[in-house]
């Protein structure tokens, strides 16, 4: 449900000079034990998003996420080449293995996640590029598996100011449950066995149709919060 909310996004408000732009994009972090299909969910969200980029934390530099300055081999002029955050403007930017990113690359994300821009001042080129992307990241806890005796902040190996930029933080825990483990094992074996191939279920929704549905909804559907929901949000926030 959280990933579906992120795909559709919030309702963007017209730009108000006194308030600036309100961010309709939802940033999500999937954090939890190994083998809880975090990367699979990330891959599916990336495939269903009408526009988006996929990158891995270890293979991403600060320049690769924002913009790089290169010399054009044909003309010899200095040109600006967009990175993953800029290319996924008004889309979804998926970052796998978020906990293994360099600190310099993570520092770039502060501006992109809150102000929705990427500022560049390199080689005489000074500009600000739009990066209105929803960020979906996956990370493993600090000690590889989640320690329930510690708080969420202690488990997630991330600066607190960057963690607060995420609207959703989903904890995906591998609970020791015999029935769940049996179902998982049967499902995995069925993917490769003869019996499984005979009982293949058809997909409920065609991915291409769903991608077009998401694009249509983002353009034409603009929900508003009614009074009861607004009162509930205020009450729960103050309790929290």
C-alpha positions in Angstrom: 0.0 0.0 0.0 2.8 2.4 0.9 4.6 1.8 -2.5 1.3 2.3 -4.3 0.8 5.6 -2.5 4.3 6.6 -3.5 3.7 5.7 -7.2 0.6 7.9 -7.3 2.1 10.7 -5.2 0.2 13.5 -3.5 -1.7 16.4 -4.9 0.7 19.2 -6.1 -0.4 22.7 -5.0 0.0 25.8 -7.2 3.3 27.6 -6.3 2.6 30.3 -3.6 5.3 32.9 -3.3 4.9 33.2 0.4 5.1 29.5 1.0 7.1 28.2 -1.9 6.4 24.8 -3.5 4.8 22.1 -1.4 6.2 18.7 -2.1 3.7 16.2 -3.3 6.3 13.4 -3.8 6.6 10.8 -1.1 10.0 9.5 0.0 10.1 5.9 1.2 12.7 3.7 2.9 12.5 -0.1 3.1 14.7 -1.3 5.9 14.9 -4.8 7.4 16.4 -8.2 7.4 18.1 -9.9 4.4 15.8 -12.1 2.3 12.6 -10.1 2.9 12.3 -9.2 -0.9 13.2 -5.5 -0.4 15.0 -5.4 -3.8 12.2 -7.3 -5.5 9.6 -4.7 -4.3 12.0 -1.9 -5.4 12.4 -3.5 -8.9 8.6 -3.9 -9.3 8.0 -0.3 -8.3 10.6 0.8 -10.8 9.0 -1.2 -13.6 5.5 0.1 -12.8 6.5 3.8 -12.5 5.8 5.7 -15.8 9.1 7.5 -15.4 12.1 6.6 -13.2 15.7 5.6 -12.7 17.3 2.7 -10.9 20.7 2.8 -9.2 22.6 1.0 -6.5 24.1 2.7 -3.5 27.6 1.3 -3.9 27.8 2.2 -7.6 26.5 5.7 -7.2 28.7 8.8 -6.8 27.6 12.3 -5.9 28.2 13.4 -9.4 26.3 10.4 -10.8 23.2 11.3 -8.8 23.2 15.1 -9.6 25.1 16.3 -12.6 28.6 16.0 -14.1 30.6 18.5 -16.1 32.3 17.1 -19.3 34.0 18.4 -22.3 32.2 17.7 -25.6 34.6 15.7 -27.8 33.2 17.2 -31.0 33.1 20.9 -30.1 35.4 21.1 -27.1 32.8 23.0 -25.1 32.0 22.3 -21.5 28.6 20.6 -21.2 26.4 19.6 -18.2 25.2 16.0 -18.1 22.2 15.1 -15.9 22.5 12.5 -13.2 19.9 10.0 -11.9 17.9 12.5 -9.6 17.6 15.0 -12.4 16.6 12.4 -15.0 13.9 11.0 -12.7 12.2 14.5 -12.3 8.5 14.0 -11.8 9.1 10.3 -11.5 10.6 7.7 -9.2 14.3 7.4 -8.3 15.1 3.9 -6.8 18.3 3.5 -4.8 19.2 0.0 -3.8 21.7 -0.7 -1.0 21.2 2.8 0.4 23.2 2.0 3.6 26.4 1.3 1.5 26.5 4.7 -0.1 29.4 7.1 0.4 28.8 10.0 2.8 29.5 12.5 0.0 26.8 11.0 -2.2 24.3 10.9 0.8 25.0 14.6 1.5 23.7 15.5 -2.0 20.3 13.9 -1.1 19.5 16.5 1.6 18.7 19.2 -0.8 17.1 16.9 -3.4 14.7 15.3 -0.9 13.6 18.5 0.8 14.0 21.4 -1.7 13.5 19.2 -4.8 16.4 20.8 -6.6 20.0 20.0 -7.4 22.4 23.0 -7.3 25.6 22.9 -9.3 28.5 25.3 -9.2 31.4 23.7 -11.2 33.8 24.8 -13.9 32.1 28.2 -14.3 28.6 26.7 -14.7 26.3 27.8 -11.9 22.7 26.5 -12.1 19.9 24.9 -10.2 18.2 21.9 -11.8 14.8 20.4 -10.9 14.8 17.1 -9.1 11.1 16.6 -8.2 11.6 12.9 -7.8 10.1 10.5 -5.2 13.0 8.5 -3.7 12.5 4.9 -2.9 15.5 3.4 -1.0 16.3 0.0 0.5 18.8 -0.6 3.3 19.9 -3.3 5.7 20.2 -2.5 9.4 23.5 -1.7 11.0 24.2 -5.3 12.2 22.9 -6.9 9.0 19.8 -8.2 10.7 17.3 -6.1 12.7 17.8 -6.0 16.5 14.4 -5.7 18.2 16.0 -4.7 21.5 17.2 -1.4 20.0 15.3 1.6 18.6 14.7 2.1 14.9 17.2 5.0 14.9 19.9 2.8 16.4 19.2 0.0 13.9 19.3 2.1 10.8 22.8 3.1 9.9 22.0 6.7 8.7 22.3 10.3 10.0 19.2 11.4 11.8 18.7 14.5 9.6 18.7 12.4 6.5 16.4 9.8 8.1 13.8 12.6 8.9 13.6 13.3 5.1 11.8 10.0 4.6 8.0 10.2 4.9 7.6 6.4 5.1 10.1 4.0 6.9 8.9 0.4 6.5 10.5 -2.2 8.8 10.6 -5.5 7.0 11.3 -8.2 9.6 11.9 -11.9 9.0 9.9 -13.4 11.8 10.5 -17.0 12.8 7.2 -18.6 11.8 6.9 -22.2 10.6 3.8 -21.6 8.4 5.2 -18.5 6.7 8.5 -20.2 6.0 6.8 -23.2 4.5 4.6 -21.0 2.2 7.7 -19.1 1.1 9.6 -22.4 0.4 6.7 -23.8 -1.5 6.4 -20.7 -3.6 10.1 -20.6 -4.4 10.2 -24.3 -5.3 7.0 -23.9 -7.5 8.8 -21.3 -9.6 11.1 -24.0 -10.9 9.2 -27.3 -10.5 7.0 -29.1 -13.0 3.9 -28.9 -10.7 4.4 -25.2 -10.3 4.6 -24.6 -14.1 1.3 -26.4 -14.6 -0.4 -24.2 -12.0 0.8 -20.8 -13.2 -1.6 -18.0 -12.2 -2.3 -15.3 -14.7 -1.3 -11.8 -13.7 -4.3 -9.8 -12.3 -3.4 -6.5 -14.0 -1.3 -6.0 -17.1 1.8 -4.0 -16.1 1.7 -1.7 -19.1 -2.0 -0.9 -18.4 -1.2 -0.2 -14.8 1.7 2.1 -15.8 -0.7 4.1 -18.0 -3.2 4.2 -15.2 -0.7 5.7 -12.8 0.3 8.3 -15.4 -3.4 9.2 -15.9 -4.1 9.4 -12.2 -1.1 11.7 -11.6 -2.3 14.1 -14.3 -6.1 14.1 -13.7 -7.0 12.9 -10.2 -6.4 15.4 -7.4 -7.9 14.2 -4.1 -8.5 16.5 -1.1 -8.6 15.7 2.6 -12.0 15.9 4.2 -12.6 17.5 7.6 -12.8 14.1 9.5 -9.5 12.9 8.0 -7.8 16.3 8.7 -8.9 16.1 12.4 -7.6 12.6 12.6 -4.2 13.6 11.2 -3.9 16.5 13.7 -5.0 14.2 16.7 -2.6 11.4 15.8 0.3 13.8 15.1 -0.1 15.5 18.5 -0.3 12.2 20.2 2.9 11.0 18.5 
